[in-house]
Amino acid sequence: MDRPPGWTDLATNQALDLKMDALRAELRGEMAELRGEMAELSASVDRHLRTQTIVMTTTLIAGITLSATLSHV
């Protein structure tokens, strides 16, 4: 018996399962790439915060030292 018109456009469960498996695999790859990029960004932020802390601490110590020196003059 022939199928009615339009039935050839319907998806089967097997076809949908294959598409879902392909989509899951693609998403796994994208998520792994995103995790790598996030790790790089986190490391970059850590480096910049460490540098900023060192600069601010050095500036603060220099300012205190200068202030103490000028107060004795």
N, C-alpha and C positions, 0 to 999 in steps of 0.2 A: 504494500500500500504506500502510495506517495504521501509526502508530508504536505500540509497546507502551505500556501504562499507565506513567506516571511519566517518560517520555522528554521531555515538555514542560518538566519542571523542570530538565533538564540545560542547562548553559551552553555557548554556542558560543565558539570562539576569538575571534571578532570582538567578542562581548559582553565577554569578559574583557579584551581589549585596550583597549576603550573605558573600562572600569572602572579599569584600571591607569593609563591616561592621565589620567583625572580625579583619581585619587589622587595621582599624581606632581605634577600642577598644584597641588593643594591643599597638598601637602607643601612645594613650592617657596615658596608664599606664606607658610606658617607659618614656614619657616626664615628667610625674609627678615625677617619680623617679629621673630623671636627674635634675629637678628643685630643689629637695631636696638636692641632692649632691652638686649642685652649691651654694645653700644657706649655706651649711656647709663649703664649701671651702672659700666663701666670709667672713664668720665669722672668720675662721682661719687666713686668710690674715689680717683682721682688727686687731685681737689680736696681731699678730706678728709685724705689723707696729707700734702699740701702744707701745709695749715692746721696739722695736728698738728706737723709738723716745725718750722714757724715758731714756734709756741707753745712747744714744748719747748726750742728753741734760745734763745729770748728768756728763758725761765725759768732756764735754765742760766747764761746770761751774767749775769742779775740776781743769781743766787745766788752766783756767783763774785765779782762786784763787791761785794756785801754782806759776804761773808766776808773779802775783802781789806780793806775799809773797817773792819770791826770788829776785825780783827787789829792794826790800827795805832792803835787807840784806847786 
